[in-house]
Amino acid sequence: MSDLLAIGRSGVTAYRTALAAVGDNVVNAESAGYSRRTVTLTESPVSSGTTVSYRAQTTFGGVNALGVERAWNDFKAADARISAGDAGRAEARFRWLSTAETALEDGDTGVGARLTAMFTAADALAADPGGDLPRRQMLLALDDAVGTIRATAETLARTAEGIAGEAQASVDAINADLDALGKLNVALRRAGVGTAAHAQLADQRDQLIDGLSAKIGIDVTFDEAGAVTIKLAGVSGATLLSGAQPARIGVDRAADGRLSLVLSGNVAPTPIFPQAGALAGLVDAAAMVADRRAQLDGIAADFAAALNGWQAQGLDANGQPGAPLLTISGGAATLMLISSDPDAIAAAAPGGAANGNLLALGALRGGDGAEQRWAGLVAGHAQFVAAARSENAVASARRDGAFAARDAVTGVDLDQEAAELIRFQQAYDASSKIIQIARETLQTILNLL
């Protein structure tokens, strides 16, 4: 009789655990980061010796719930992390290169159009070198071109600042994630493997890892308790987290906006170069924008030198040698028009025609001129943006596919849960019935006595 009670009790206990897992699955069917729970049920054998020779035999002793398990696939999870890192890098890179492309605006109000307008105004002045209005129009066009170059340089500088700000925010988020994962490692080792609490902690751990892998490329390994060790992907010896001790990532910004990353904390300060994740994309974008700024600075400096050199070869309206019209003390952001006198334009050639020097201005429009170099800069950057757009589309599609494949394993199917609910409910009722029958039988025997 006691065996019947033990069998019934084991069934009630085991199927109650299984029903709780089904309930968790149904409640969290739409919860981000939740992995479906299952309960492993096994027969509970009871060994005994029932003869004088103590020959052992095994009888059925009920059912055991070995533990709560999460639906998981290590291969698909690793693929999802890798694809998330690639997509994070591609997205950040494309977004900021697109922002830089907007800064390098090449429409009617862009640098190229303003330079062309300046040369067009010079052609108009060449047709009427003595006219006051054509001189004013050329000076105004030159001022517009200079102002547009300066504004473009300032916009690119703000773009670089935006990249640096996002990189710092990403580094702060990465360090916070590593801190949280270090605490989870401790909690996972304290929680019993196979318990509902352990499964919940593992969900939190994997959700943090997902977010971390999108920010920076990582390789992960797990111990028997589920605690995670995280290393920088593709970099030997760069451990981000081991046990409860996270490393720290820092970001430094150079004068031209380029970014560098340093790993410190539980290791000696070491430069790191992530190959994946949004942080890697930001480092790439910062370098690209720095190159564009350097190109623009070179165009501005050479344009100022060429125009001032052209001025020095001619005579102004007063017959004096042409004085410099432009000054530049640093990069393109410092390019300035330093004369507001239309008569300062050196239109005439010494000992020649009144428009002789203006006719020579066209030589500044050659292959090494500001116009052509600007066009080359814009076209080259547009090609990088187009390549980044394609890379982003492919990486995003691959990431979505990888996560969908993982979710197909870890996700909750409500139809399946409904079937499991009925099955376990019936088993629970049957176990309760066994207890009831055992109690009634025992009561009947007692009544007979």
C-alpha positions, 0 to 999 in steps of 0.5 A: 500500500505504501508503494501505491502512495509513493507512486502516486505521490511521485507522479503528482510531483513530477507532473506538477513540475512538467505542468509548471514548465508548460505554463511558463512556455505559454506565458512567455511565448512572445517574450524576447530571449525566452527558450522553451522549457521541457522537463525530462521524466524517467521511471523511478525504479525501486530495488529490493531483496524479497527472498531469504537469499536476498536475491535483488529485484527491481520494481516500478517505483513511480516517475522522476522529474530529472530537471528543467531543460532549455531548448537550445542548439549550440551550433545555431546559437554560435551562427546567430552570434557571428551573423549579429556581429557581421550585421552590426559592423555593416549597419554602423559602417553604412549608416555613418558613411551615408551621413558622410555622403550627405555632408559631401553634398554635390547638388546645386549648393555643394562645393562642386557647383559653387566652384563651377559658379566661381569660374563661370563668374570669372568668364563673365568678368573676362568679357567685361573686365572693367565692369563693377558688377561682374567684379562683385559677382565674381567676388561673391561667387568666390565667397560662396565657394569658400563658405561651402568648403568651410561648411562641408569641413565643419559638417564632416567634423560633426560627423566625426564627433557623432561617430566618436560619441556613439563609439563611447556609448557602445563601449560603455554598453559593452562594459556594462554587459560584461559586468552583468555577465560576470554577476550572472556567472556567479549566480549560475554557479550557485543555482542548481543545474536543471532547475527553473531558476538556472534556466531563467538565469541562462535566458538572461545570460544568452540575451546579454550575449546576443546584445554583446555580439551585435556590439563587438565580435566575440567567441564564447565558451561555457563550463558545466554550470553554464558560466560563460568565458568571452574572448574577442573574436579573431584576436588571440589572448584578448579575454573580455570575461573570465568568471566574475572578472570582466575586462574594460574596453576604452576608446581614444580619439585622435585629432583627426577623428580616428578611433583606437580601442584599448583593453584593460582591467584584468589584463595589461593595457592592450590595443585591440582591433575588433573584426565584427560588431557595431564598434568595429564598424564605427572604427572603420567609419571614423577612419573613412571620414578622417580620410575624407577630411584630409582630402578636403583639407588638401583640396582647400589648401591647394585651391587657396595656394593656386588662386593666390598664385594666380592673383600674384601673376596679374594686376588689379583694377588699380594697376597694382600686383594682385594681393592674396584673396584667400587665407588658410591657417589649418584645415578646410574649416579655416579657409577664408576670403580676406578681401571684400574689394572687387577691385582687388581681383587681378584681372589684367596681365602685366603689359597685356590685355585687361582680361589677360590674367582672367583668361589664364584662370582656366588653367586651375580647372585641370585634372589637379584643380579643385573641381576635378579633385572634388568630383573624384572625392565625391565619386570615390566615396559614393562607391564606398557607400554603394558597397557598404549598402550591399554589404549591409543588406546581405549581412542583415538578411543573413542575421535574420535567417540565423536568428530565425533558425535558432528561434525555430529551436528555442521558440514556443509552439502554442499548439504543441504546448496545448497538447503537452498540457492535456497530456500532463494534466491527464497524467497528473489526474491519473497520479491523483487517482492512484493516491485516492485508490490507495487511500480508499483501499487502506481505509477498507482494510482498516475497517475490516480489522 
